[in-house]
């Protein structure tokens, strides 16, 4: 997969992760074949990991503590599977949007004000994307280290049976996987599976958060353009700085306003496309977050769990909380940013401009744009409710309520 050297780091990270999951913007037949192979590998990973986890759930059924431990893994498998399958079903549209975003959303800024906005977006995106990747990768690494730690502490020679060796995902079959070198081979396969689940867990949210941030930035840039738009008419200046007639200035302003309208329409359409691609993923994520935070939090606080497991689930629950916050925060900021566009023409003094026929027509168009911009662009969860910061409060309240009930049941 090729990258433009001028592309910002969070974009390169996000597109690389999506490429490893089987989604990208191929430019050659070779890249398309590579993406297809990676897509098949991802599908096999989800199937393989899911089979092992659900078999484990079958065998531990009836044991309260074991069921709670397995439930975390089940929720992870389900949420990754839902996100992946929903994206596969819209693969062409998703890749077209990846291409659209690359060409239009984080392109190089033109003016100094635009550059400041884009730099702010880049810094925010870099923090969020890197945090997601490190927390998801850290959880996967600790899943692997927990099994390695168990095998090292309980030395192989002290085992009464080789079947006491620990895999990352427990095997309940009688197949001869506990003997070397099959044990090491299966352990390696499971390691790749776990790390790929970590990739799937963060890659789709990374792109959503990244797109939300830069869509908000583009709305802000549009607002700034509209704020200075009317000054061209009132000062009688044109783009190159020469003093010109009121008519020339009005024509220049009219053309610039048309460009602003086209940009506004593009941003609204881009938000609608993002909503269509992510509405099901948003619903699945919000429904799963309460259970995932609750169950992983319980594993962190359980006194009998080994220290490695507590650290593992401490990072896991931190990842869930940070992802939920960034996800809801950027969706909320997108709604607010789209509404703030109406402040641009309003603050420009649109009501005191040229009173010629064309000037009055332009003033009317500005007032219409103010009214249109006051209708926010929103992302929803399955169309049932809007994704805002209020969702964060609701999910956390539900998660801690479940956690209290589970702890009381455990006693």
C-alpha positions as a Markdown table, in Angstrom:
| # | Residue | x | y | z |
|---|---|---|---|---|
| 1 | Unk | 0.0 | 0.0 | 0.0 |
| 2 | Unk | 1.5 | 3.4 | -1.0 |
| 3 | Unk | 1.3 | 6.6 | 1.0 |
| 4 | Unk | 1.8 | 10.2 | 0.1 |
| 5 | Unk | 4.9 | 11.4 | 2.0 |
| 6 | Unk | 2.9 | 14.5 | 3.0 |
| 7 | Unk | 0.1 | 12.5 | 4.6 |
| 8 | Unk | -0.1 | 13.1 | 8.3 |
| 9 | Unk | 0.9 | 10.3 | 10.8 |
| 10 | Unk | -2.5 | 9.5 | 12.2 |
| 11 | Unk | -3.9 | 9.0 | 8.6 |
| 12 | Unk | -1.0 | 6.6 | 7.7 |
| 13 | Unk | -1.5 | 4.6 | 10.9 |
| 14 | Unk | -5.2 | 4.3 | 10.4 |
| 15 | Unk | -5.0 | 3.3 | 6.8 |
| 16 | Unk | -2.3 | 0.8 | 7.5 |
| 17 | Unk | -4.4 | -0.9 | 10.1 |
| 18 | Unk | -7.4 | -1.0 | 7.8 |
| 19 | Unk | -5.2 | -2.4 | 5.1 |
| 20 | Unk | -4.1 | -5.2 | 7.4 |
| 21 | Unk | -7.8 | -5.9 | 8.0 |
| 22 | Unk | -8.5 | -6.1 | 4.3 |
| 23 | Unk | -9.8 | -2.6 | 3.5 |
| 24 | Unk | -8.0 | 0.1 | 1.6 |
| 25 | Unk | -7.7 | 2.2 | -1.6 |
| 26 | Unk | -5.9 | -0.1 | -4.1 |
| 27 | Unk | -4.4 | 1.4 | -7.2 |
| 28 | Unk | -3.1 | -1.8 | -8.8 |
| 29 | Unk | -4.3 | -5.3 | -9.3 |
| 30 | Unk | -1.5 | -6.5 | -7.0 |
| 31 | Unk | -2.8 | -4.4 | -4.2 |
| 32 | Unk | -6.3 | -5.6 | -4.8 |
| 33 | Unk | -5.2 | -9.2 | -4.6 |
| 34 | Unk | -3.2 | -8.5 | -1.4 |
| 35 | Unk | -6.3 | -6.9 | 0.2 |
| 36 | Unk | -8.4 | -9.9 | -0.8 |
| 37 | Unk | -5.9 | -12.3 | 0.9 |
| 38 | Unk | -5.8 | -10.2 | 4.0 |
| 39 | Unk | -9.6 | -10.1 | 4.0 |
| 40 | Unk | -9.8 | -13.9 | 3.9 |
| 41 | Unk | -7.2 | -14.1 | 6.6 |
| 42 | Unk | -9.2 | -11.8 | 8.8 |
| 43 | Unk | -12.4 | -13.8 | 8.2 |
| 44 | Unk | -10.5 | -17.0 | 9.2 |
| 45 | Unk | -9.1 | -15.3 | 12.3 |
| 46 | Unk | -12.6 | -14.3 | 13.5 |
| 47 | Unk | -14.0 | -17.8 | 12.8 |
| 48 | Unk | -11.1 | -19.6 | 14.4 |
| 49 | Unk | -11.0 | -17.4 | 17.5 |
| 50 | Unk | -14.8 | -17.5 | 17.8 |
| 51 | Unk | -14.9 | -21.3 | 17.7 |
| 52 | Unk | -12.4 | -21.6 | 20.5 |
| 53 | Unk | -14.1 | -19.0 | 22.7 |
| 54 | Unk | -17.6 | -20.4 | 22.3 |
| 55 | Unk | -16.3 | -24.0 | 22.9 |
| 56 | Unk | -14.7 | -22.7 | 26.1 |
| 57 | Unk | -18.0 | -21.0 | 27.1 |
| 58 | Unk | -19.8 | -24.4 | 26.6 |
| 59 | Unk | -17.4 | -26.3 | 28.9 |
| 60 | Unk | -17.3 | -23.6 | 31.7 |
| 61 | Unk | -21.1 | -23.2 | 31.8 |
| 62 | Unk | -22.2 | -23.4 | 35.4 |
| 63 | Unk | -19.1 | -22.0 | 36.9 |
| 64 | Unk | -19.8 | -18.4 | 37.8 |
| 65 | Unk | -16.3 | -17.0 | 37.9 |
| 66 | Unk | -15.2 | -18.9 | 34.7 |
| 67 | Unk | -18.3 | -17.8 | 32.9 |
| 68 | Unk | -17.6 | -14.1 | 33.7 |
| 69 | Unk | -14.0 | -14.5 | 32.5 |
| 70 | Unk | -15.1 | -16.1 | 29.2 |
| 71 | Unk | -17.9 | -13.5 | 28.8 |
| 72 | Unk | -15.3 | -10.8 | 28.3 |
| 73 | Unk | -13.8 | -12.8 | 25.4 |
| 74 | Unk | -17.2 | -13.5 | 23.9 |
| 75 | Unk | -18.1 | -9.8 | 23.9 |
| 76 | Unk | -14.8 | -9.0 | 22.2 |
| 77 | Unk | -15.3 | -11.6 | 19.5 |
| 78 | Unk | -18.9 | -10.5 | 18.9 |
| 79 | Unk | -18.1 | -6.8 | 18.6 |
| 80 | Unk | -15.1 | -7.4 | 16.3 |
| 81 | Unk | -17.2 | -9.8 | 14.2 |
| 82 | Unk | -20.1 | -7.4 | 13.8 |
| 83 | Unk | -17.9 | -4.5 | 12.8 |
| 84 | Unk | -16.0 | -6.6 | 10.3 |
| 85 | Unk | -19.0 | -8.3 | 8.7 |
| 86 | Unk | -21.0 | -5.0 | 8.4 |
| 87 | Unk | -17.9 | -3.4 | 6.7 |
| 88 | Unk | -17.5 | -6.4 | 4.3 |
| 89 | Unk | -21.1 | -6.0 | 3.3 |
| 90 | Unk | -20.4 | -2.4 | 2.4 |
| 91 | Unk | -16.9 | -2.9 | 1.2 |
| 92 | Unk | -17.1 | -1.0 | -2.1 |
| 93 | Unk | -18.8 | 2.0 | -0.4 |
| 94 | Unk | -16.4 | 1.9 | 2.5 |
| 95 | Unk | -13.4 | 1.9 | 0.2 |
| 96 | Unk | -14.9 | 4.7 | -1.9 |
| 97 | Unk | -15.3 | 6.8 | 1.3 |
| 98 | Unk | -11.7 | 6.0 | 2.3 |
| 99 | Unk | -10.6 | 7.4 | -1.1 |
| 100 | Unk | -12.9 | 10.4 | -0.7 |
| 101 | Unk | -11.6 | 11.2 | 2.8 |
| 102 | Unk | -8.0 | 10.9 | 1.6 |
| 103 | Unk | -8.5 | 13.3 | -1.3 |
| 104 | Unk | -10.6 | 15.9 | 0.5 |
| 105 | Unk | -10.7 | 15.9 | 4.3 |
| 106 | Unk | -7.1 | 16.1 | 5.4 |
| 107 | Unk | -5.7 | 17.8 | 2.3 |
| 108 | Unk | -3.1 | 20.6 | 2.7 |
| 109 | Unk | -4.6 | 23.8 | 4.0 |
| 110 | Unk | -4.3 | 27.0 | 2.0 |
| 111 | Unk | -4.5 | 30.0 | 4.3 |
| 112 | Unk | -2.8 | 30.5 | 7.7 |
| 113 | Unk | -6.1 | 30.2 | 9.6 |
| 114 | Unk | -6.8 | 26.9 | 7.8 |
| 115 | Unk | -3.3 | 25.6 | 8.7 |
| 116 | Unk | -3.9 | 26.4 | 12.4 |
| 117 | Unk | -7.2 | 24.5 | 12.3 |
| 118 | Unk | -5.6 | 21.5 | 10.5 |
| 119 | Unk | -2.7 | 21.4 | 12.9 |
| 120 | Unk | -5.0 | 21.3 | 15.8 |
| 121 | Unk | -7.0 | 18.5 | 14.2 |
| 122 | Unk | -3.8 | 16.6 | 13.5 |
| 123 | Unk | -2.6 | 16.8 | 17.1 |
| 124 | Unk | -5.9 | 15.7 | 18.4 |
| 125 | Unk | -6.2 | 12.8 | 15.9 |
| 126 | Unk | -2.6 | 11.7 | 16.7 |
| 127 | Unk | -3.3 | 11.5 | 20.5 |
| 128 | Unk | -6.6 | 9.5 | 20.0 |
| 129 | Unk | -5.2 | 7.2 | 17.3 |
| 130 | Unk | -2.0 | 6.4 | 19.2 |
| 131 | Unk | -3.9 | 5.8 | 22.4 |
| 132 | Unk | -6.3 | 3.4 | 20.7 |
| 133 | Unk | -3.5 | 1.4 | 19.1 |
| 134 | Unk | -1.3 | 1.2 | 22.2 |
| 135 | Unk | -4.2 | 0.1 | 24.5 |
| 136 | Unk | -5.6 | -2.4 | 22.0 |
| 137 | Unk | -2.1 | -3.8 | 21.3 |
| 138 | Unk | -1.2 | -3.8 | 25.0 |
| 139 | Unk | -4.3 | -5.9 | 25.8 |
| 140 | Unk | -3.4 | -8.4 | 23.1 |
| 141 | Unk | 0.3 | -8.6 | 24.3 |
| 142 | Unk | -0.8 | -9.1 | 27.9 |
| 143 | Unk | -3.2 | -12.0 | 26.8 |
| 144 | Unk | -0.1 | -13.6 | 25.3 |
| 145 | Unk | 2.2 | -12.8 | 28.3 |
| 146 | Unk | -0.3 | -14.2 | 30.8 |
| 147 | Unk | -0.1 | -17.7 | 29.2 |
| 148 | Unk | 3.7 | -17.4 | 28.9 |
| 149 | Unk | 4.0 | -16.3 | 32.5 |
| 150 | Unk | 1.9 | -19.3 | 33.6 |
| 151 | Unk | 4.1 | -21.7 | 31.7 |
| 152 | Unk | 7.3 | -20.2 | 33.0 |
| 153 | Unk | 6.2 | -20.1 | 36.7 |
| 154 | Unk | 4.9 | -23.6 | 36.6 |
| 155 | Unk | 7.9 | -25.1 | 35.0 |
| 156 | Unk | 7.2 | -27.8 | 32.4 |
| 157 | Unk | 9.1 | -30.4 | 34.4 |
| 158 | Unk | 6.8 | -29.9 | 37.4 |
| 159 | Unk | 3.7 | -30.6 | 35.4 |
| 160 | Unk | 2.1 | -34.0 | 36.0 |
| 161 | Unk | 0.9 | -33.9 | 32.4 |
| 162 | Unk | 1.8 | -31.9 | 29.3 |
| 163 | Unk | -1.9 | -31.1 | 29.1 |
| 164 | Unk | -1.4 | -28.6 | 32.0 |
| 165 | Unk | 0.4 | -26.3 | 29.6 |
| 166 | Unk | -1.5 | -23.1 | 29.1 |
| 167 | Unk | -2.7 | -21.8 | 25.7 |
| 168 | Unk | -3.8 | -18.2 | 25.2 |
| 169 | Unk | -7.3 | -19.6 | 24.3 |
| 170 | Unk | -8.0 | -22.8 | 26.1 |
| 171 | Unk | -8.3 | -26.0 | 24.0 |
| 172 | Unk | -10.9 | -28.6 | 25.1 |
| 173 | Unk | -10.2 | -31.2 | 22.4 |
| 174 | Unk | -8.2 | -34.3 | 22.6 |
| 175 | Unk | -6.0 | -33.5 | 19.7 |
| 176 | Unk | -2.2 | -33.8 | 20.3 |
| 177 | Unk | -1.5 | -30.1 | 20.5 |
| 178 | Unk | 0.2 | -30.2 | 23.9 |
| 179 | Unk | 3.3 | -32.0 | 22.7 |
| 180 | Unk | 6.2 | -30.0 | 21.2 |
| 181 | Unk | 6.5 | -28.7 | 18.5 |
| 182 | Unk | 2.8 | -28.7 | 17.9 |
| 183 | Unk | 2.3 | -26.8 | 21.2 |
| 184 | Unk | 4.6 | -24.0 | 20.1 |
| 185 | Unk | 3.0 | -23.9 | 16.6 |
| 186 | Unk | -0.5 | -23.6 | 18.0 |
| 187 | Unk | 0.6 | -21.0 | 20.6 |
| 188 | Unk | 2.0 | -19.0 | 17.7 |
| 189 | Unk | -1.2 | -19.3 | 15.7 |
| 190 | Unk | -3.2 | -18.1 | 18.7 |
| 191 | Unk | -0.8 | -15.2 | 19.3 |
| 192 | Unk | -1.4 | -14.0 | 15.7 |
| 193 | Unk | -5.2 | -14.5 | 16.2 |
| 194 | Unk | -5.2 | -12.4 | 19.4 |
| 195 | Unk | -3.2 | -9.6 | 17.9 |
| 196 | Unk | -5.5 | -9.5 | 14.9 |
| 197 | Unk | -8.5 | -9.2 | 17.2 |
| 198 | Unk | -6.7 | -6.2 | 18.8 |
| 199 | Unk | -6.3 | -4.7 | 15.3 |
| 200 | Unk | -10.0 | -5.3 | 14.5 |
| 201 | Unk | -11.0 | -3.8 | 17.8 |
| 202 | Unk | -9.4 | -0.4 | 17.1 |
| 203 | Unk | -9.1 | 0.1 | 13.3 |
| 204 | Unk | -12.7 | 0.9 | 12.5 |
| 205 | Unk | -13.1 | 3.3 | 15.5 |
| 206 | Unk | -9.8 | 4.9 | 14.5 |
| 207 | Unk | -11.1 | 5.8 | 11.1 |
| 208 | Unk | -14.4 | 7.1 | 12.6 |
| 209 | Unk | -12.7 | 9.3 | 15.1 |
| 210 | Unk | -10.2 | 10.5 | 12.6 |
| 211 | Unk | -13.0 | 11.4 | 10.1 |
| 212 | Unk | -15.1 | 13.1 | 12.8 |
| 213 | Unk | -12.1 | 15.3 | 13.9 |
| 214 | Unk | -11.3 | 16.4 | 10.3 |
| 215 | Unk | -15.0 | 16.9 | 9.3 |
| 216 | Unk | -15.3 | 19.2 | 12.4 |
| 217 | Unk | -12.2 | 21.0 | 11.3 |
| 218 | Unk | -13.5 | 21.5 | 7.8 |
| 219 | Unk | -16.8 | 22.9 | 9.2 |
| 220 | Unk | -14.7 | 25.3 | 11.3 |
| 221 | Unk | -12.7 | 26.4 | 8.2 |
| 222 | Unk | -15.9 | 26.9 | 6.3 |
| 223 | Unk | -17.2 | 29.1 | 9.2 |
| 224 | Unk | -14.0 | 31.3 | 9.0 |
| 225 | Unk | -14.4 | 31.6 | 5.2 |
| 226 | Unk | -18.0 | 32.8 | 5.6 |
| 227 | Unk | -17.0 | 35.3 | 8.4 |
| 228 | Unk | -14.6 | 37.2 | 6.1 |
| 229 | Unk | -16.8 | 36.8 | 3.1 |
| 230 | Unk | -18.9 | 39.9 | 3.6 |
| 231 | Unk | -15.8 | 42.1 | 4.3 |
| 232 | Unk | -15.0 | 41.9 | 0.6 |
| 233 | Unk | -18.2 | 43.7 | -0.2 |
| 234 | Unk | -18.1 | 46.3 | 2.6 |
| 235 | Unk | -14.4 | 47.2 | 2.0 |
| 236 | Unk | -14.6 | 47.0 | -1.8 |
| 237 | Unk | -11.7 | 44.7 | -2.1 |
| 238 | Unk | -11.0 | 41.7 | -4.3 |
| 239 | Unk | -8.9 | 38.6 | -3.6 |
| 240 | Unk | -5.6 | 39.9 | -4.7 |
| 241 | Unk | -5.8 | 43.0 | -2.4 |
| 242 | Unk | -6.5 | 45.7 | -5.0 |
| 243 | Unk | -9.2 | 48.3 | -4.3 |
| 244 | Unk | -12.0 | 47.8 | -6.9 |
| 245 | Unk | -15.5 | 48.8 | -7.6 |
| 246 | Unk | -18.4 | 47.7 | -5.5 |
| 247 | Unk | -19.6 | 45.7 | -8.5 |
| 248 | Unk | -16.4 | 43.8 | -8.8 |
| 249 | Unk | -16.3 | 43.1 | -5.1 |
| 250 | Unk | -19.9 | 41.9 | -5.2 |
| 251 | Unk | -19.1 | 39.5 | -8.1 |
| 252 | Unk | -16.1 | 38.2 | -6.3 |
| 253 | Unk | -18.0 | 37.7 | -3.1 |
| 254 | Unk | -20.8 | 36.0 | -5.0 |
| 255 | Unk | -18.4 | 33.5 | -6.6 |
| 256 | Unk | -16.7 | 32.8 | -3.2 |
| 257 | Unk | -20.1 | 32.3 | -1.6 |
| 258 | Unk | -21.0 | 29.7 | -4.3 |
| 259 | Unk | -17.8 | 27.9 | -3.4 |
| 260 | Unk | -18.7 | 27.9 | 0.2 |
| 261 | Unk | -22.1 | 26.5 | -0.6 |
| 262 | Unk | -20.6 | 23.7 | -2.6 |
| 263 | Unk | -18.2 | 22.9 | 0.3 |
| 264 | Unk | -21.1 | 22.9 | 2.8 |
| 265 | Unk | -23.0 | 20.5 | 0.6 |
| 266 | Unk | -20.0 | 18.3 | 0.3 |
| 267 | Unk | -19.5 | 18.2 | 4.1 |
| 268 | Unk | -23.1 | 17.4 | 4.7 |
| 269 | Unk | -23.0 | 14.6 | 2.1 |
| 270 | Unk | -19.8 | 13.2 | 3.6 |
| 271 | Unk | -21.4 | 13.1 | 7.1 |
| 272 | Unk | -24.4 | 11.3 | 5.7 |
| 273 | Unk | -22.2 | 8.7 | 4.0 |
| 274 | Unk | -20.3 | 8.3 | 7.2 |
| 275 | Unk | -23.6 | 7.8 | 9.1 |
| 276 | Unk | -24.7 | 5.1 | 6.6 |
| 277 | Unk | -21.4 | 3.2 | 7.0 |
| 278 | Unk | -21.2 | 3.4 | 10.8 |
| 279 | Unk | -24.8 | 3.5 | 12.1 |
| 280 | Unk | -24.8 | -0.3 | 12.7 |
| 281 | Unk | -21.3 | -0.3 | 14.1 |
| 282 | Unk | -22.2 | 2.5 | 16.5 |
| 283 | Unk | -25.3 | 0.6 | 17.8 |
| 284 | Unk | -23.3 | -2.6 | 18.3 |
| 285 | Unk | -20.5 | -0.7 | 20.1 |
| 286 | Unk | -22.8 | 1.2 | 22.5 |
| 287 | Unk | -24.7 | -1.9 | 23.3 |
| 288 | Unk | -21.5 | -3.8 | 24.0 |
| 289 | Unk | -19.6 | -1.2 | 25.9 |
| 290 | Unk | -21.7 | -1.5 | 29.1 |
| 291 | Unk | -21.0 | -5.2 | 29.4 |
| 292 | Unk | -17.4 | -5.0 | 28.4 |
| 293 | Unk | -16.6 | -2.3 | 30.9 |
| 294 | Unk | -18.5 | -4.1 | 33.6 |
| 295 | Unk | -17.0 | -7.5 | 33.0 |
| 296 | Unk | -13.4 | -6.3 | 32.6 |
| 297 | Unk | -13.8 | -4.1 | 35.6 |
| 298 | Unk | -14.9 | -7.1 | 37.7 |
| 299 | Unk | -11.9 | -9.1 | 36.6 |
| 300 | Unk | -9.6 | -6.2 | 37.6 |
| 301 | Unk | -11.1 | -6.0 | 41.1 |
| 302 | Unk | -11.5 | -9.8 | 41.8 |
| 303 | Unk | -9.1 | -10.6 | 44.7 |
| 304 | Unk | -8.2 | -14.1 | 43.6 |
| 305 | Unk | -7.0 | -13.2 | 40.1 |
| 306 | Unk | -3.3 | -13.2 | 39.3 |
| 307 | Unk | -1.5 | -9.8 | 39.0 |
| 308 | Unk | -0.9 | -10.3 | 35.3 |
| 309 | Unk | -4.6 | -10.8 | 34.7 |
| 310 | Unk | -5.5 | -7.7 | 36.7 |
| 311 | Unk | -3.1 | -5.7 | 34.7 |
| 312 | Unk | -4.4 | -7.1 | 31.5 |
| 313 | Unk | -8.0 | -6.2 | 32.3 |
| 314 | Unk | -6.9 | -2.9 | 33.7 |
| 315 | Unk | -5.5 | -2.0 | 30.3 |
| 316 | Unk | -8.5 | -3.5 | 28.6 |
| 317 | Unk | -11.1 | -1.5 | 30.6 |
| 318 | Unk | -8.9 | 1.7 | 30.1 |
| 319 | Unk | -9.1 | 1.0 | 26.4 |
| 320 | Unk | -12.9 | 0.6 | 26.5 |
| 321 | Unk | -13.3 | 3.8 | 28.5 |
| 322 | Unk | -11.0 | 5.9 | 26.3 |
| 323 | Unk | -12.5 | 4.5 | 23.1 |
| 324 | Unk | -16.0 | 5.3 | 24.4 |
| 325 | Unk | -15.0 | 8.8 | 25.4 |
| 326 | Unk | -13.3 | 9.6 | 22.1 |
| 327 | Unk | -16.0 | 8.0 | 20.1 |
| 328 | Unk | -18.8 | 10.0 | 21.7 |
| 329 | Unk | -16.8 | 13.2 | 22.1 |
| 330 | Unk | -15.9 | 13.5 | 18.4 |
| 331 | Unk | -19.4 | 12.7 | 17.3 |
| 332 | Unk | -20.7 | 15.4 | 19.7 |
| 333 | Unk | -18.1 | 17.8 | 18.4 |
| 334 | Unk | -19.1 | 17.0 | 14.8 |
| 335 | Unk | -22.7 | 18.0 | 15.6 |
| 336 | Unk | -21.6 | 21.2 | 17.3 |
| 337 | Unk | -19.2 | 22.1 | 14.5 |
| 338 | Unk | -21.8 | 21.7 | 11.8 |
| 339 | Unk | -24.1 | 24.1 | 13.7 |
| 340 | Unk | -21.3 | 26.6 | 14.2 |
| 341 | Unk | -21.2 | 27.2 | 10.5 |
| 342 | Unk | -24.2 | 29.5 | 10.9 |
| 343 | Unk | -22.1 | 31.8 | 13.1 |
| 344 | Unk | -19.9 | 32.6 | 10.1 |
| 345 | Unk | -22.3 | 34.5 | 7.8 |
| 346 | Unk | -24.1 | 36.0 | 10.9 |
| 347 | Unk | -20.9 | 37.4 | 12.3 |
| 348 | Unk | -19.9 | 38.8 | 9.0 |
| 349 | Unk | -22.6 | 41.5 | 9.1 |
| 350 | Unk | -24.7 | 40.0 | 6.3 |
| 351 | Unk | -27.6 | 42.4 | 7.1 |
| 352 | Unk | -25.6 | 45.6 | 6.3 |
| 353 | Unk | -24.3 | 44.9 | 2.8 |
| 354 | Unk | -24.8 | 46.2 | -0.7 |
| 355 | Unk | -28.5 | 47.1 | -1.3 |
| 356 | Unk | -28.4 | 46.6 | -5.1 |
| 357 | Unk | -30.5 | 43.9 | -6.6 |
| 358 | Unk | -27.7 | 41.4 | -6.6 |
| 359 | Unk | -26.6 | 42.5 | -3.1 |
| 360 | Unk | -30.1 | 41.9 | -1.7 |
| 361 | Unk | -30.2 | 38.5 | -3.4 |
| 362 | Unk | -26.9 | 37.5 | -1.9 |
| 363 | Unk | -28.1 | 38.7 | 1.6 |
| 364 | Unk | -31.1 | 36.5 | 1.2 |
| 365 | Unk | -28.9 | 33.5 | 0.3 |
| 366 | Unk | -26.8 | 34.1 | 3.3 |
| 367 | Unk | -29.8 | 34.1 | 5.6 |
| 368 | Unk | -31.0 | 30.8 | 4.0 |
| 369 | Unk | -27.6 | 29.3 | 4.7 |
| 370 | Unk | -27.8 | 30.4 | 8.3 |
| 371 | Unk | -31.1 | 28.6 | 8.7 |
| 372 | Unk | -29.8 | 25.5 | 7.0 |
| 373 | Unk | -26.6 | 25.3 | 9.1 |
| 374 | Unk | -28.7 | 25.4 | 12.3 |
| 375 | Unk | -29.8 | 21.9 | 11.5 |
| 376 | Unk | -26.9 | 19.8 | 12.9 |
| 377 | Unk | -25.2 | 16.9 | 11.1 |
| 378 | Unk | -25.4 | 13.9 | 13.4 |
| 379 | Unk | -24.2 | 10.3 | 13.7 |
| 380 | Unk | -26.7 | 7.9 | 15.1 |
| 381 | Unk | -26.7 | 4.4 | 16.6 |
| 382 | Unk | -28.9 | 2.4 | 14.2 |
| 383 | Unk | -31.1 | 5.5 | 13.8 |
| 384 | Unk | -32.5 | 5.0 | 17.3 |
| 385 | Unk | -30.6 | 7.8 | 19.0 |
| 386 | Unk | -27.9 | 10.4 | 18.4 |
| 387 | Unk | -24.4 | 9.7 | 19.5 |
| 388 | Unk | -23.4 | 12.4 | 21.9 |
| 389 | Unk | -21.6 | 12.8 | 25.2 |
| 390 | Unk | -24.8 | 11.9 | 27.0 |
| 391 | Unk | -24.3 | 8.4 | 25.7 |
| 392 | Unk | -21.0 | 8.2 | 27.7 |
| 393 | Unk | -22.9 | 9.0 | 30.9 |
| 394 | Unk | -25.6 | 6.5 | 30.2 |
| 395 | Unk | -23.2 | 3.7 | 29.3 |
| 396 | Unk | -21.1 | 4.3 | 32.5 |
| 397 | Unk | -24.1 | 4.4 | 34.7 |
| 398 | Unk | -25.4 | 1.1 | 33.3 |
| 399 | Unk | -21.9 | -0.5 | 33.5 |
| 400 | Unk | -21.4 | 0.4 | 37.1 |
| 401 | Unk | -25.0 | -0.8 | 38.0 |
| 402 | Unk | -24.2 | -4.2 | 36.4 |
| 403 | Unk | -20.9 | -4.3 | 38.2 |
| 404 | Unk | -22.5 | -3.8 | 41.5 |
| 405 | Unk | -25.1 | -6.6 | 40.8 |
| 406 | Unk | -22.3 | -9.0 | 39.8 |
| 407 | Unk | -20.2 | -8.3 | 42.9 |
| 408 | Unk | -23.2 | -8.9 | 45.1 |
| 409 | Unk | -24.0 | -12.1 | 43.3 |
| 410 | Unk | -20.4 | -13.3 | 43.6 |
| 411 | Unk | -20.6 | -12.9 | 47.4 |
